[in-house]
Amino acid sequence: MAINNISLDIDYVKKQFPAFNDPLSSKWSFFENAGGSYVPHNVIDRLKDFMTSTKVQPYAEFDISKIAGDNMDKGTELFAQIINARKDEIIIGGSTTMNIYVLSNAIKYLMNPGDEIIVTNQDHEANIGAWRRLEKEGMVIKEWKLNPENAELEVQNLKKLLSKKTKLVAVTHCSNIVGSINNLKLIAEIVHEHGAYIIGDGVSYAPHGFPDVKDLDVDFYTFSLYKTYGPHLGLLYGKKEILDKLPNQNHEFLEGDIPYTLNPGGPNHEELASLIGIYEYFNSLYDHHFNKVRNDIKDKIKKINELISNHEEMITNPLLEYINSRKDIRLIGKKKIENKNRAPTIAFTIKNFSSKEISSKLIKKGIATRNDNFYAWRCLKALGINTDDGVVRTSVVHYNTNEDVEKLINALNTI
């Protein structure tokens, strides 16, 4: 499970995250990463530097204002390169929910009453509710339903829903409950054959490997930066030629000024500048593991993605194997990670126990996790699971260890 005999140096990784040396957070085996990740010192340092030295209105001519603006721009530019996009195709907003809501209010002007929008019941509500609201504007909403037997979205069922009136398909790249990685590139190809737009929700995908949006050929893509080791922001990508068609959602004098047209209120300055720290962290991972062989950002991200994916698969499969060995545990999604078919986001229930009881028992054993519907209540409802009690979700990322997983298995063994 290594790239040219190179495996993830977990000791190096953990040294980059101050949480693992903090007396409050270090006591936990942290499995709530799908709700929000820890952040590396690079991000914290960037936040501190901005708040200390350049917390002024940006883009004036005096030095601290100029530096503030430069760092804000650099944060956006670096993330555009990370996902293989142009800087003017990136909107950094307060959250994914907000970004999609603003986008839906803009894109409706490209539609007419009777036009069709396809949503799924596997997604987080952020990529469902905003589109469903357009039914009040005369749009027709169709639902691509998951298969209740395996919780999967099946492409043949999408094909049955597509028509000449389809204008947009909203689909998750990876469910925050099921964990399956949907073939977004194939789905985009099918959607485009019908002349429609596609938006991919990558919130549960991006923490395990940043996407190449040009390779996916999606029209829009979104994910949460606070789940990819940064501050509480959301990123929205949109193809430039489509963004140019969307009406302004901001002040009148900002007409035509992307990204501001789709970012009412503007970005959080210090958090935007701190995105440089995410790039610095991943760049340091590359330099540490690959002896500073200089590639462009796209190549670096591809190698780091593979390094992270291999590590996560290695430590998560024993957990999946244990869960599958117990007849009283219902696992949601695929039984094993292989060929990057699922993310290490593991949701389950246990017979004769509420999910709340299980979560509480695990917390007492030093496992940071929780139970909830995680805003994917339509998914749980389709699977016949109580949406109030929800599921227990344990989510692994690359700073988790074999020891964390062993501790979790031992804790589950007491239930």
C-alpha angles and dihedrals in degrees: 000000000000139000107242088335092310116130127182111277097226093184090057091046095052092049088062093060115071090200089077091061096041115107092223102045102029093071091069133083092220116220100153093089093123087065094050135323134234115259129234122240090254091069093043091049092050091050092048093047092050094047092045102044112013108029093135135105104289132232100041120127099251114096104250091048092048091049090050092053093044092053092047090052091045092053091056094042094051093050090049088056092046091060094034097250138124120263091241090056093063128088118185110199139163096275144339090258091056094044093053092044091054091044092051091052090052101042094051087076088066090057137070132213108280094033114129132237121190119210130171133229091223095069133094109261091252089075095041111038098053091053095043089056088065088072084082087060091057099266119139115235119209123186124222099208125210119235104259090210095063104006091238131137107233118209095217089064091054091052090057091056099047118098142157088274095056110116103166141014119200113197139158120246088208128004117237088219107030095038094208116141108228118216094251094172091057092043090051090052092052093046092050091051085065093048095248135129124245131208118195121203106215099172093116094036105049098063088065097045132344114249128241098227094191091055091048089048092211119159093220133013131180140185141160119258093202087066092050095060098277143094126301099285136118128224124214122189121196132174108258094232090056096042088055089060096053119099120244116270094185139059115331094242090059092064109144094009105124127223092024093059089069097034110070110193092019128245129308101263103213094041092049091053091048090064086083085071093061090055091046090052095051091043089054089051089054094047092047095050102034103039094247095292100172116238128153119269093262092056092044092052091048092055094044091048090056093046091052094043092053092050093048092049092049095053098036101051093068088056091050090047091053093048091049090052091062116079092198094061121084110206117201112221136357120358097225141024110238132147089004092291095146141016120244090256105124121192123180148152129215124220116251092013130089115232088241090058092049093048092050092050092050092048090054087057093055096263113136104214139117146204123239144118086258091216089295094103093139089058093050092045090053089052093050094248123142105257094207096054093031124172135307109252125199114182125191127203132177097277091060117099142210086255091057091052093046089052090051093049091049090050092049089049089066092058 
